[in-house]
Amino acid sequence: LEEKMFNVKLNVVDTPGFGDYVDNNDCWLPVVDFIENQYEQYLRQEQQPVRKGVVDMRVHACLYFIRPNGHTLKPLDVRAMKAIGARVNLIPVIAKADTLSPAALRQFKKRVMDVIDAQSIRIYQPPIETEDEHSLQRNKDIISAMPFAIIGSDKEVRTEDGRLVKGRLYPWGVAEVENDQHCDFKKLRSLLIRTHMLDLISTTEEIHYDKYRITQMKTRKFGEPKLKKADNKKFREEEDSLRSRFTEKVKLEENRFRQWEQRLIAERDRLNKDLEQEHNLVKQLESEIEAIANSGSPNGKFFRK
């Protein structure tokens, strides 16, 4: 991006399909793993003897888009925002804000912030401890506007007074993207790439990354690779299913082996018994032969009638 002759390198990572599954348990884990992997890469670069040319790919802000259902946050949103907000600067955003009336939008914002406060969800808050009155008022306006209500459009439409603006054309008029009375796009843009970019980076460095670094330093030796976490839940379920099938097959084979062993033992006992009988028969025949041989000798006596 280029803003007033100032170039900014900005990387945007999207997460399509988030929360669209039937079973959304732990669907935020890939996002959390990605954030921590970026911290891990930066930590490895810091541990090198030469630190020149360190590439900072850490995630400095996460825009969490909330569906404008008009009620409040869903349980999935609460759990996901808790997990993500503990690792990165979380900025809640209401998508498609033009689908709600101004009164409904204000009420929805209040309900969302009430849930965020009640659930102790950590979101990014601009610093308000400043001596500059202009900066103080600007930060208060940003805080009061959270969660940001956004209208997205890259098309230019013409208003009733002849202006060419980016927005959405409706039968009742035009919803302008860069109009503070219609949405909070300008506040969000200013927060991200103008007024609070350095604060987002420093907050990542001093709070979120430092927390990750301390945790890793306590649990592993210097230079030791990071321990791998358990795989995705779907993969764990497949692994458990395969393990149970393998266990069943092993048990089946063990039963077959025991039956085969029992048959072998029974056959051995039968053969031993038959062998013993044959051995006894041989002994009996030998005795009879010996008796006949003794009776046929010259010294033998025969008594006949």
Disulfide bonds with the S-S distance in Angstrom:
none
